Amino acid sequence: MTNKFQQFCDLQNRRQFIKQASIGLGAAAASGMAMPATAALPAGCHHPPKAKRVIFLFMAGAPSQVDLFDYKPNLEKLHGQPLPKEISKGQRVTTMTRGKEQVICAPIFKFAPQGESGIQMSELLPHLSTMADDLCLIKSTHTEAINHDPGKTFFCTGKEQPGGASMGAWLSYGLGSLNKELPDFIVLTSAFWSGKVNVQALYSRLWGTGFLPSKHQGVAFQTVGDPVLFLSNPPGVDRKIRHKMLDFVAKVNQQQQKLTGDPEIQTSLTQQEMAFRMQMSVPELTDLTDESKDALDMYGPEVHKTGSFARNCLLARRMAERDVRFIQLFHRGWDHHSNLPTHLRGQAKDVDQPIAGLLKDLKQRGLLEDTLVVFAGEFGRTTFAQGKKDRNSYGRDHHPRCFTTWMAGGGIKGGMSYGETDDFCYNVVKDPVHIRDFHATMLHQMGIDHNRLSVPHQGLDQRLTGVEPSRVVKEIIA
């Protein structure tokens, strides 16, 4: 007994102790959080949830709300005029436009009221416009980040700095699994084709776990080859042999777990078991031969291309059917500092029919009721032009002070706009929604009080919504 105790002490160091203690406290917090107020509540919920799962459509690069969603008819009259100082208020701009004249540029695309609700939407989104009565446009979204990497990191993890836990990781940690054969959190990134410009990099920390146990991280599907790396057995190794290998590795890891108490060993065991089950579940998930022609046609012709955004939208519906908790789609190429009219047309065409198809498909199958679909980029775009001022080749700079996001399904009111910007689409003038508020509302729809889902780490109770004040936007909840 003494030798074993000494061996255990020798294996521990200060870092291991702190890590183990902090995660232990986190597990205790999660355990306390998971105690339902009533027997009817699902595990982990603080109140009855409106949604069981989230499909998050992240448009990396920042779509222009001025040209897509936030209709400002007066801009046509103001086109070519300097942005008034009382509107810009000396707000921070990027180095690309700092010190340069800020000339208003009206969008060249037409807007029209859509659906019974009459929501104004751009002509670039003819398919999505048919679903206007299911959308809640949040036109007053704002953030602090003005550059892409901190902007994406903030939206995906609640912090501008790397190291935070991602949205999907928080939901996996707080609510657990609905399907033991598939991961709680799956990430799909679109392959991009020739002609794309300013394609921003994506980092695994955007779907990572930060200070949470790594078993809650997102599993990124590949656009070529096996959907998941090393999913197929190597030549000469069949499923029976692989099972024996995993059993042996599990025994070794269990022995090491008893010696060190390192929680990541248990995480490794869990992930290996999941990987083995995924050898059966993932091929079935990604095999589209059982999809009808009508279902495929809803998503558009690109659905037949592996790695396309359209195909990923269809896969997202199949994942929702199989109760994957958090499904995040990344689509890049929205960073339009020049030739915006040309490039925005291409980007809109990429996503318009697939997103409309996803919403229609979910609705027809009765899944939209308890699936929260979310659309967002990291920030917005300026109303003043960048680069050439020509109407056919203008660009727009980064703008964190206002941009449009939207939610649909999952207990959210459809056919409405929330929040307002000024006549220049430059400042929020009514009902501001910070990214933290956005996160708080998303968690609320999943049955979680954002103030109570926390983990102690580095002397602070860490939350997706951080320590700054944030609120649930109750006005958009059905």
VOTI-259442 format. One record per residue (C-alpha): residue number from 1; residue in three letters; z, y, x. Coordinates in steps of 0.5 Angstrom, whole numbers, plus 500, padded with zeros to 3 digits. Each point is the difference from the previous one (the first is absolute). Layout:
<pts>
<NUM, "ala", <Z, Y, X>> ...
</pts>
This chain:
<pts>
<1, "met", <500, 500, 500>> <2, "thr", <502, 505, 506>> <3, "asn", <493, 499, 503>> <4, "lys", <496, 501, 494>> <5, "phe", <504, 506, 499>> <6, "gln", <499, 503, 507>> <7, "gln", <492, 498, 499>> <8, "phe", <500, 504, 494>> <9, "cys", <503, 506, 503>> <10, "asp", <496, 499, 506>> <11, "leu", <494, 500, 495>> <12, "gln", <502, 507, 497>> <13, "asn", <499, 507, 503>> <14, "arg", <501, 506, 497>> <15, "arg", <493, 501, 497>> <16, "gln", <500, 493, 496>> <17, "phe", <507, 502, 497>> <18, "ile", <498, 507, 498>> <19, "lys", <494, 497, 497>> <20, "gln", <503, 494, 497>> <21, "ala", <506, 504, 497>> <22, "ser", <495, 505, 497>> <23, "ile", <495, 495, 496>> <24, "gly", <507, 497, 498>> <25, "leu", <502, 506, 497>> <26, "gly", <493, 501, 497>> <27, "ala", <500, 493, 497>> <28, "ala", <507, 501, 497>> <29, "ala", <497, 507, 497>> <30, "ala", <494, 496, 497>> <31, "ser", <505, 495, 497>> <32, "gly", <504, 505, 497>> <33, "met", <494, 504, 497>> <34, "ala", <497, 493, 498>> <35, "met", <506, 499, 495>> <36, "pro", <497, 502, 493>> <37, "ala", <503, 504, 495>> <38, "thr", <499, 495, 495>> <39, "ala", <498, 493, 500>> <40, "ala", <493, 502, 497>> <41, "leu", <498, 504, 506>> <42, "pro", <496, 497, 506>> <43, "ala", <503, 499, 506>> <44, "gly", <500, 507, 504>> <45, "cys", <499, 504, 494>> <46, "his", <505, 506, 499>> <47, "his", <496, 501, 493>> <48, "pro", <495, 497, 496>> <49, "pro", <493, 500, 504>> <50, "lys", <494, 502, 497>> <51, "ala", <496, 497, 505>> <52, "lys", <500, 494, 504>> <53, "arg", <495, 501, 505>> <54, "val", <497, 506, 504>> <55, "ile", <492, 501, 502>> <56, "phe", <500, 506, 505>> <57, "leu", <493, 503, 501>> <58, "phe", <501, 504, 506>> <59, "met", <494, 504, 502>> <60, "ala", <501, 501, 508>> <61, "gly", <497, 507, 502>> <62, "ala", <502, 504, 494>> <63, "pro", <495, 501, 494>> <64, "ser", <499, 507, 498>> <65, "gln", <503, 502, 493>> <66, "val", <496, 506, 500>> <67, "asp", <494, 496, 499>> <68, "leu", <503, 494, 496>> <69, "phe", <505, 501, 496>> <70, "asp", <503, 507, 500>> <71, "tyr", <495, 504, 496>> <72, "lys", <500, 508, 501>> <73, "pro", <495, 504, 497>> <74, "asn", <501, 506, 503>> <75, "leu", <499, 498, 507>> <76, "glu", <492, 501, 498>> <77, "lys", <501, 507, 499>> <78, "leu", <505, 501, 506>> <79, "his", <495, 496, 505>> <80, "gly", <498, 503, 506>> <81, "gln", <506, 505, 500>> <82, "pro", <506, 499, 505>> <83, "leu", <506, 497, 497>> <84, "pro", <505, 505, 498>> <85, "lys", <506, 501, 505>> <86, "glu", <505, 500, 494>> <87, "ile", <497, 493, 499>> <88, "ser", <500, 497, 507>> <89, "lys", <507, 503, 501>> <90, "gly", <499, 498, 508>> <91, "gln", <501, 493, 498>> <92, "arg", <499, 495, 506>> <93, "val", <493, 498, 501>> <94, "thr", <497, 495, 505>> <95, "thr", <498, 502, 507>> <96, "met", <493, 499, 498>> <97, "thr", <500, 506, 495>> <98, "arg", <506, 504, 503>> <99, "gly", <498, 507, 501>> <100, "lys", <493, 500, 497>> <101, "glu", <498, 503, 493>> <102, "gln", <502, 496, 494>> <103, "val", <494, 501, 495>> <104, "ile", <500, 497, 493>> <105, "cys", <495, 494, 499>> <106, "ala", <499, 498, 493>> <107, "pro", <498, 493, 499>> <108, "ile", <493, 498, 498>> <109, "phe", <502, 494, 496>> <110, "lys", <500, 501, 492>> <111, "phe", <507, 499, 496>> <112, "ala", <500, 497, 493>> <113, "pro", <505, 498, 495>> <114, "gln", <501, 493, 500>> <115, "gly", <503, 495, 494>> <116, "glu", <504, 502, 494>> <117, "ser", <505, 504, 505>> <118, "gly", <495, 504, 503>> <119, "ile", <502, 500, 507>> <120, "gln", <495, 503, 504>> <121, "met", <497, 496, 506>> <122, "ser", <494, 501, 505>> <123, "glu", <493, 497, 499>> <124, "leu", <501, 496, 506>> <125, "leu", <505, 495, 496>> <126, "pro", <496, 498, 494>> <127, "his", <503, 493, 499>> <128, "leu", <507, 502, 501>> <129, "ser", <499, 506, 495>> <130, "thr", <499, 494, 495>> <131, "met", <508, 498, 501>> <132, "ala", <502, 508, 500>> <133, "asp", <505, 498, 494>> <134, "asp", <503, 495, 504>> <135, "leu", <501, 505, 506>> <136, "cys", <506, 505, 502>> <137, "leu", <497, 505, 505>> <138, "ile", <506, 503, 504>> <139, "lys", <497, 506, 502>> <140, "ser", <506, 503, 503>> <141, "thr", <501, 495, 506>> <142, "his", <502, 503, 506>> <143, "thr", <503, 498, 507>> <144, "glu", <502, 503, 507>> <145, "ala", <495, 496, 504>> <146, "ile", <494, 504, 502>> <147, "asn", <497, 495, 505>> <148, "his", <497, 493, 498>> <149, "asp", <505, 495, 504>> <150, "pro", <507, 503, 498>> <151, "gly", <497, 501, 493>> <152, "lys", <498, 493, 499>> <153, "thr", <506, 498, 503>> <154, "phe", <504, 504, 495>> <155, "phe", <497, 498, 494>> <156, "cys", <500, 492, 502>> <157, "thr", <507, 500, 503>> <158, "gly", <504, 507, 497>> <159, "lys", <500, 503, 507>> <160, "glu", <496, 503, 505>> <161, "gln", <502, 497, 506>> <162, "pro", <499, 492, 501>> <163, "gly", <505, 495, 499>> <164, "gly", <501, 501, 493>> <165, "ala", <500, 494, 495>> <166, "ser", <493, 500, 496>> <167, "met", <500, 501, 492>> <168, "gly", <498, 492, 499>> <169, "ala", <506, 498, 505>> <170, "trp", <505, 504, 496>> <171, "leu", <498, 496, 494>> <172, "ser", <499, 494, 503>> <173, "tyr", <507, 501, 503>> <174, "gly", <503, 503, 493>> <175, "leu", <497, 495, 495>> <176, "gly", <498, 494, 504>> <177, "ser", <494, 495, 498>> <178, "leu", <496, 499, 494>> <179, "asn", <496, 494, 503>> <180, "lys", <503, 496, 505>> <181, "glu", <493, 498, 502>> <182, "leu", <497, 507, 502>> <183, "pro", <503, 505, 504>> <184, "asp", <504, 506, 496>> <185, "phe", <496, 505, 503>> <186, "ile", <492, 500, 502>> <187, "val", <496, 505, 503>> <188, "leu", <492, 500, 500>> <189, "thr", <496, 505, 504>> <190, "ser", <493, 501, 499>> <191, "ala", <495, 499, 505>> <192, "phe", <496, 506, 501>> <193, "trp", <492, 501, 501>> <194, "ser", <496, 504, 504>> <195, "gly", <500, 507, 498>> <196, "lys", <507, 501, 499>> <197, "val", <503, 506, 504>> <198, "asn", <507, 502, 502>> <199, "val", <503, 493, 499>> <200, "gln", <507, 500, 501>> <201, "ala", <504, 495, 503>> <202, "leu", <505, 496, 496>> <203, "tyr", <506, 497, 504>> <204, "ser", <504, 494, 498>> <205, "arg", <506, 504, 499>> <206, "leu", <497, 503, 494>> <207, "trp", <502, 493, 497>> <208, "gly", <506, 498, 504>> <209, "thr", <507, 499, 499>> <210, "gly", <503, 505, 505>> <211, "phe", <508, 499, 500>> <212, "leu", <499, 494, 494>> <213, "pro", <499, 493, 502>> <214, "ser", <493, 498, 502>> <215, "lys", <499, 495, 494>> <216, "his", <499, 506, 496>> <217, "gln", <494, 503, 504>> <218, "gly", <493, 500, 497>> <219, "val", <495, 495, 501>> <220, "ala", <493, 503, 502>> <221, "phe", <494, 496, 498>> <222, "gln", <494, 500, 504>> <223, "thr", <493, 502, 499>> <224, "val", <497, 495, 504>> <225, "gly", <502, 492, 501>> <226, "asp", <506, 498, 497>> <227, "pro", <503, 504, 495>> <228, "val", <507, 499, 504>> <229, "leu", <500, 499, 508>> <230, "phe", <501, 493, 502>> <231, "leu", <500, 498, 492>> <232, "ser", <495, 494, 502>> <233, "asn", <502, 494, 504>> <234, "pro", <497, 499, 507>> <235, "pro", <495, 495, 501>> <236, "gly", <504, 493, 500>> <237, "val", <506, 502, 497>> <238, "asp", <500, 499, 492>> <239, "arg", <506, 502, 495>> <240, "lys", <504, 494, 501>> <241, "ile", <500, 501, 508>> <242, "arg", <502, 508, 499>> <243, "his", <505, 498, 495>> <244, "lys", <504, 496, 505>> <245, "met", <499, 505, 505>> <246, "leu", <503, 505, 496>> <247, "asp", <506, 495, 498>> <248, "phe", <501, 500, 508>> <249, "val", <500, 507, 501>> <250, "ala", <505, 501, 494>> <251, "lys", <505, 495, 503>> <252, "val", <500, 504, 507>> <253, "asn", <500, 507, 496>> <254, "gln", <506, 498, 496>> <255, "gln", <504, 497, 506>> <256, "gln", <498, 507, 503>> <257, "gln", <503, 504, 494>> <258, "lys", <506, 496, 500>> <259, "leu", <501, 502, 508>> <260, "thr", <498, 507, 499>> <261, "gly", <501, 502, 493>> <262, "asp", <493, 505, 501>> <263, "pro", <498, 501, 493>> <264, "glu", <493, 501, 502>> <265, "ile", <500, 492, 502>> <266, "gln", <501, 499, 492>> <267, "thr", <494, 505, 499>> <268, "ser", <495, 496, 504>> <269, "leu", <502, 493, 497>> <270, "thr", <499, 504, 493>> <271, "gln", <493, 502, 503>> <272, "gln", <498, 494, 502>> <273, "glu", <501, 496, 494>> <274, "met", <496, 506, 496>> <275, "ala", <495, 499, 505>> <276, "phe", <499, 493, 499>> <277, "arg", <500, 501, 492>> <278, "met", <495, 505, 501>> <279, "gln", <495, 495, 503>> <280, "met", <499, 498, 493>> <281, "ser", <502, 506, 496>> <282, "val", <495, 505, 503>> <283, "pro", <494, 496, 500>> <284, "glu", <501, 499, 493>> <285, "leu", <501, 508, 499>> <286, "thr", <494, 502, 504>> <287, "asp", <495, 495, 497>> <288, "leu", <496, 504, 494>> <289, "thr", <496, 494, 498>> <290, "asp", <504, 500, 493>> <291, "glu", <499, 508, 499>> <292, "ser", <495, 501, 494>> <293, "lys", <494, 504, 501>> <294, "asp", <502, 505, 495>> <295, "ala", <507, 501, 505>> <296, "leu", <496, 501, 506>> <297, "asp", <495, 505, 497>> <298, "met", <506, 504, 498>> <299, "tyr", <502, 501, 508>> <300, "gly", <493, 502, 501>> <301, "pro", <495, 497, 505>> <302, "glu", <504, 501, 506>> <303, "val", <505, 495, 498>> <304, "his", <495, 494, 503>> <305, "lys", <502, 503, 507>> <306, "thr", <506, 497, 503>> <307, "gly", <504, 506, 503>> <308, "ser", <497, 505, 495>> <309, "phe", <505, 505, 496>> <310, "ala", <497, 497, 493>> <311, "arg", <502, 493, 503>> <312, "asn", <507, 502, 502>> <313, "cys", <501, 503, 493>> <314, "leu", <498, 493, 496>> <315, "leu", <504, 496, 505>> <316, "ala", <506, 505, 498>> <317, "arg", <499, 498, 493>> <318, "arg", <500, 493, 502>> <319, "met", <507, 501, 504>> <320, "ala", <503, 504, 494>> <321, "glu", <498, 494, 496>> <322, "arg", <504, 496, 505>> <323, "asp", <506, 505, 500>> <324, "val", <499, 502, 507>> <325, "arg", <506, 506, 500>> <326, "phe", <496, 506, 504>> <327, "ile", <493, 500, 501>> <328, "gln", <497, 505, 504>> <329, "leu", <493, 502, 501>> <330, "phe", <498, 505, 506>> <331, "his", <493, 503, 500>> <332, "arg", <498, 505, 505>> <333, "gly", <495, 505, 502>> <334, "trp", <503, 506, 495>> <335, "asp", <500, 505, 506>> <336, "his", <495, 505, 498>> <337, "his", <500, 506, 505>> <338, "ser", <493, 501, 500>> <339, "asn", <494, 498, 495>> <340, "leu", <505, 498, 495>> <341, "pro", <495, 500, 494>> <342, "thr", <496, 494, 503>> <343, "his", <506, 496, 503>> <344, "leu", <504, 501, 494>> <345, "arg", <494, 497, 495>> <346, "gly", <501, 494, 505>> <347, "gln", <507, 499, 499>> <348, "ala", <500, 501, 493>> <349, "lys", <495, 495, 499>> <350, "asp", <504, 495, 504>> <351, "val", <506, 501, 495>> <352, "asp", <498, 502, 494>> <353, "gln", <497, 494, 496>> <354, "pro", <505, 495, 504>> <355, "ile", <506, 504, 498>> <356, "ala", <498, 501, 492>> <357, "gly", <498, 492, 500>> <358, "leu", <507, 499, 503>> <359, "leu", <503, 504, 494>> <360, "lys", <496, 497, 495>> <361, "asp", <501, 493, 503>> <362, "leu", <507, 501, 500>> <363, "lys", <500, 503, 493>> <364, "gln", <496, 494, 497>> <365, "arg", <505, 495, 503>> <366, "gly", <506, 503, 497>> <367, "leu", <502, 502, 507>> <368, "leu", <500, 507, 500>> <369, "glu", <506, 501, 496>> <370, "asp", <505, 497, 506>> <371, "thr", <495, 502, 506>> <372, "leu", <501, 507, 503>> <373, "val", <493, 502, 503>> <374, "val", <501, 506, 505>> <375, "phe", <495, 504, 503>> <376, "ala", <501, 505, 506>> <377, "gly", <498, 503, 506>> <378, "glu", <505, 503, 506>> <379, "phe", <499, 507, 498>> <380, "gly", <495, 505, 497>> <381, "arg", <494, 504, 502>> <382, "thr", <499, 508, 500>> <383, "thr", <497, 504, 495>> <384, "phe", <497, 504, 506>> <385, "ala", <494, 497, 504>> <386, "gln", <500, 497, 507>> <387, "gly", <494, 500, 504>> <388, "lys", <493, 503, 497>> <389, "lys", <501, 504, 494>> <390, "asp", <494, 497, 497>> <391, "arg", <501, 497, 493>> <392, "asn", <497, 493, 502>> <393, "ser", <503, 499, 507>> <394, "tyr", <507, 503, 499>> <395, "gly", <506, 497, 502>> <396, "arg", <508, 501, 499>> <397, "asp", <506, 500, 504>> <398, "his", <507, 496, 499>> <399, "his", <504, 503, 494>> <400, "pro", <507, 497, 499>> <401, "arg", <502, 505, 495>> <402, "cys", <497, 497, 494>> <403, "phe", <496, 494, 499>> <404, "thr", <498, 495, 494>> <405, "thr", <503, 493, 499>> <406, "trp", <500, 496, 494>> <407, "met", <503, 494, 497>> <408, "ala", <498, 495, 494>> <409, "gly", <503, 495, 497>> <410, "gly", <507, 497, 501>> <411, "gly", <504, 504, 495>> <412, "ile", <496, 507, 502>> <413, "lys", <497, 505, 495>> <414, "gly", <493, 500, 499>> <415, "gly", <495, 505, 499>> <416, "met", <504, 506, 503>> <417, "ser", <500, 505, 506>> <418, "tyr", <507, 502, 503>> <419, "gly", <501, 506, 504>> <420, "glu", <496, 506, 501>> <421, "thr", <497, 503, 506>> <422, "asp", <498, 508, 501>> <423, "asp", <493, 502, 498>> <424, "phe", <498, 499, 507>> <425, "cys", <503, 493, 501>> <426, "tyr", <504, 502, 505>> <427, "asn", <507, 500, 498>> <428, "val", <504, 496, 495>> <429, "val", <503, 505, 494>> <430, "lys", <503, 495, 495>> <431, "asp", <503, 493, 500>> <432, "pro", <500, 498, 508>> <433, "val", <500, 493, 502>> <434, "his", <502, 499, 507>> <435, "ile", <498, 493, 503>> <436, "arg", <507, 498, 500>> <437, "asp", <500, 501, 492>> <438, "phe", <494, 496, 500>> <439, "his", <504, 494, 503>> <440, "ala", <506, 501, 496>> <441, "thr", <495, 500, 494>> <442, "met", <497, 494, 502>> <443, "leu", <506, 496, 502>> <444, "his", <503, 502, 493>> <445, "gln", <494, 497, 496>> <446, "met", <502, 493, 504>> <447, "gly", <507, 501, 498>> <448, "ile", <503, 503, 506>> <449, "asp", <505, 506, 501>> <450, "his", <497, 503, 506>> <451, "asn", <507, 503, 502>> <452, "arg", <503, 493, 500>> <453, "leu", <495, 496, 504>> <454, "ser", <502, 501, 507>> <455, "val", <502, 497, 506>> <456, "pro", <505, 503, 506>> <457, "his", <496, 501, 506>> <458, "gln", <502, 504, 506>> <459, "gly", <505, 503, 496>> <460, "leu", <496, 502, 494>> <461, "asp", <499, 497, 493>> <462, "gln", <493, 499, 501>> <463, "arg", <496, 501, 494>> <464, "leu", <492, 500, 498>> <465, "thr", <501, 507, 497>> <466, "gly", <505, 502, 506>> <467, "val", <506, 505, 500>> <468, "glu", <496, 506, 497>> <469, "pro", <501, 501, 492>> <470, "ser", <495, 496, 496>> <471, "arg", <499, 499, 493>> <472, "val", <496, 495, 495>> <473, "val", <495, 504, 497>> <474, "lys", <502, 498, 493>> <475, "glu", <495, 504, 496>> <476, "ile", <494, 495, 502>> <477, "ile", <504, 494, 498>> <478, "ala", <498, 497, 493>> 
</pts>
